Amino acid sequence: MIKNKLLKTALLAIPIFIGVCLLSFGTFYSYWNTASADKTCASCHEIQKSVHSQSMSTHRDLKCKECHGTALSNGFHSLEEKGMMVVNHVLKIKTEDIHMNEEQVLGVMDNCKRCHTSEFAKWTSGGHSADYKAIFTNKKHNSTEQMNFDCLRCHGMFNNGTVEELVEPLNRKGPWHLKDDKEMAARPTIPCLACHQVHQDGLTKKNPDYSNPKSIFYHKDSSKSNLTFYDRHEKMNFSVSDLPKLTLWEGKRAVKVSDDLLMRNCVQCHAPNATHQAGTSDDRTPRGVHKGLSCMACHDTHSNDARNSCIKCHPAISNCKLDVIKMNTTYADAKSPNNIHFVSCTDCHDGKQQQKLNLSNKIIKLYR
Amino acid sequence: MENSKKISRRKFLSLSLLGVGGVALISLNPFSKSTSSNWRFFTNDEGVLVDALAEQIIPTDESMGARDAGATNFIDKQLMGPYIRYQETYRKGLKAIQETCKTNFKKSFEALEWEEQTKFLQSMEAGKIEGSNWEKGFDKEFFELIRSHTMQSFYGSPRHGGNKNNVSYKMMRLDYPVIIGQNRYKV
């Protein structure tokens, strides 16, 4: 009789216990995923800094899970990772500097494109969306220049491995292939977070007070931009306002470089050699007639497309009666010797055209 | 049969209460911070003192000083990491500075005039502070430690918690991250 009672009690208690456990977990999980970050994620001091910076960013209205997913988003991997955070916390192992691995960065990128559809489409159509296979197995490049550790500074900056672990053989003979072709081939080497930090300071969300002219945008400090550069060595994003301005030389003569902050990001990778001589390495800083211009004056920020950029500044037919779009420059023909980045007056204006120009100027003066 | 049903209800109620209690306990969030300090290791008062000490070591001029460059954040962060061995020294040294200032000047260190602060630190550097809080040579030793850590915070990489916005790199006109290209061939 007593045994029966115990058995019945146990039979009832076990499912109730399981039910209560599930209910408790469900309640806790729902609470965790719906309450504000201050009451959930930020209570874990390891990520307080990230939560705080996010609250100051343009993405301040998003919940953490909208970019990072929940503890169950990536199945066992996520659970293991979050579990280890708890273990490290209990064991007082310092885990303040949390970094996302490449898979997580690409996971965040999948979430970026949910809202930034247009930017993503532009990026996809441009050169910065090149994948690992296109970059690291390029025959022309690899046979000309020896691959080295620094390739990953601008291509694959979130990759935690080394170039040796990525591609073989590491010589100039080839043929080259990615060691983990299946996993790596189609991965982008320059994801959104290379230039954007989701947590970067954003503008305040407030309409200007039109009765107070100082609150209107053109009176505000324009020295800040939310663009950043991810430095692989430091494992951190540098705001463009903290990046150095390029100093460039043509021989001993200094070249005027644009003050545009956004350009500071470009020159981190499209950089001249160690002596900062113009045109060396991958330097494309505008010189000649275009000196002082920013990359952004011609290139779209996401697609890098420069089509139709000439007409932004030049009239369809220029003052010297030349159609700038059809002039003999790399804008009209990629094989032109007159590279648009450093084309000078004499590259296009031959003597005959100069005579025409002089005559035209004389006529203009006569009628003034 | 009826009896066993009555027992089940009681059991059900008690187990349910246990469950609700569990949920409430979890909702309290076991990871929440129990201390009210804004720092990892320092108390808020210690943080203010370290700010003042660091600012004396690298004062603000045309460029930011150590306080604005985040020296206290650097030291606080490192004391919970690689410099965990200095925790006790800091606690003892900071307490000694405040007690000495309160005895000698009736003020805390950060409330002293700039020149008084400088003189105090000069005495520390020379090992001339007297009092029961200072064992032989501890004043000099602690000054060296805090000076060294302030320098590290100011001139080191911002990833360690100091050198906010690359302030020292900008001051030294040091381009960082370095702008250097590859040995690009002519395409």
Interface residues (C-beta under 8 A of the other chain):
Chain A: K5 K8 T9 L12 A13 I16 F17 G19 V20 C21 L23 S24 T27 F28 Y31 K39 T40 S43 C44 H45 V86 H89 K94 E96 D97 T144 E145 D150 C151 F229 D231 H233 E234 K235 M236 F238 S239 S241 D242 L243 P244 L246 T247 V267 Q268 H270 A271 P272 N273 A274 H276 T280 S281 D282 D283
Chain B: S4 I7 S8 K11 F12 L15 S16 L18 G19 G22 V23 I26 S27 N29 F31 S32 K33 R40 K77 M80 G81 S157 P158 R159 N165 N166 Y169 K170 L174 D175 Y176 P177 I179 I180 G181 Q182 N183 R184 Y185
